[in-house]
C-alpha cells in the first residue's frame, strides 16, 4: 500500500494547506526526454512500450527521477480502452493513431463488447501494480482514461480529426445511437478506472481533449453528461479516490464541471487561473495552466510566465501547478528543470 495521503498533490486536491504548490506535467513521460526516446527505441514502437508493464513502469518513473515531480502518471494511452473493445489500434509513423475497424453504424455501437478490465487490459493493471511498487511511497500515482466523447471521436473518425465532421454528424443525426455509445463508454471507463484504483492508483484523471469542439448543447448532452455518469459510478466504487476532470477548450463549462462532484478541474491556458478560481470558488481544486508553448522559449520566459500563473491563482490552498495541455516533443529538458525549480521555490 502506498502512503501518500499527506503528499502535497493529494492535500492540494483536498484543498488543504501545503508548504508549497505541487507540480507535475501532462505528458511528462514523453518524447522531449532522451531517456524516454531510448526506452521507446528498445520497445520498438509506442504500442509495444505501452503494452509492456516493465517498460511502461520504467518510462513512468523517468520524469520523477529526473525532476522530482509531485505525482506520477501511468504511462498508457486513452485509446487503449477502445483497442481492448476490438477496434484495432495502430500508429502510423509521424501520423498519429488510427483504428483498423472504426465504428461505422448504430449496429457497430450495439455490438461493442463489455470488457473485463483485469482481463482485457490486464497489462495496464500490471503496469499500475509495478509502478506503485517502484515509486517512492510518498509520490502519488495518477490513473487515467479519456472522456467518452474524446475517445468516441477516434472510434468514429478512425483517426485524429480537425473538424470531427463524422463524429458530430452521429451526435446530431443519430442521437439515440450516440447516447448508447456514450453510455457504453462511460460504464466501461468507470470500470477501467476502478480497476486501476484496485491495482494501486491514488488519484484519477479524465482527459476530455476535444470537449471544446462541441456546441454548448451537444457538450452538455454528450460530453458533460457522460463524465457525470462516470463521476457517479466512481463515487460508488472508489469513494476515497479523488478525480480530476480536464477539458481542453472547456473554460465556459467550468461551473458545470465543478457541479459534477469531482475533486479537481484541469484548466487549459486560454483561461486566467484567477478567474477560473473566482468562478468555481472553493468547490474544487484547480490544476494548470501554463501555455505549453512557453516551454519552447527560454529559461527567463519560463520563469516569468510560471510566476504569472502562480500569482494569478493567488494565495490559499487548492492549486496544482501543471501545463494547460501536454508538453510538446521539441522542448529542451533544461526548461522543465527551470519550471520545477520556479514552482518549488515559490512562497505559497
Ligand atoms: O512515443 C510516441 O511517439 C507516442 C506519443 C504518445 C505518448 C507519449 C502517445 C500517442 N500517447 C502517449 C502517452 C499518453 N497519452 C499519456 C501518458 C504519458 C504522460 O502523460 O506522461 C497520456 C495521459 C495520454 C493521453 C492522450 N492520448 C490524450 C489526452 C491528453 C491530450 O494530450 O490531449 C489523447 C488525445 C491521446 C491520443 C494520442 N495518443 C498518442 C498521440 C500522438 C495522441 C494524440 C493524437 C491527436 O492529436 O489526435
Boltz pocket constraint, residues with backbone or C-beta under 6 A from the ligand:
constraints:
  - pocket:
      binder: B
      contacts: [[A, 25], [A, 26], [A, 27], [A, 28], [A, 29], [A, 30], [A, 31], [A, 40], [A, 46], [A, 73], [A, 74], [A, 75], [A, 76], [A, 77], [A, 78], [A, 79], [A, 96], [A, 97], [A, 144], [A, 146], [A, 159], [A, 160], [A, 161], [A, 207], [A, 209], [A, 326]]
      max_distance: 6.0
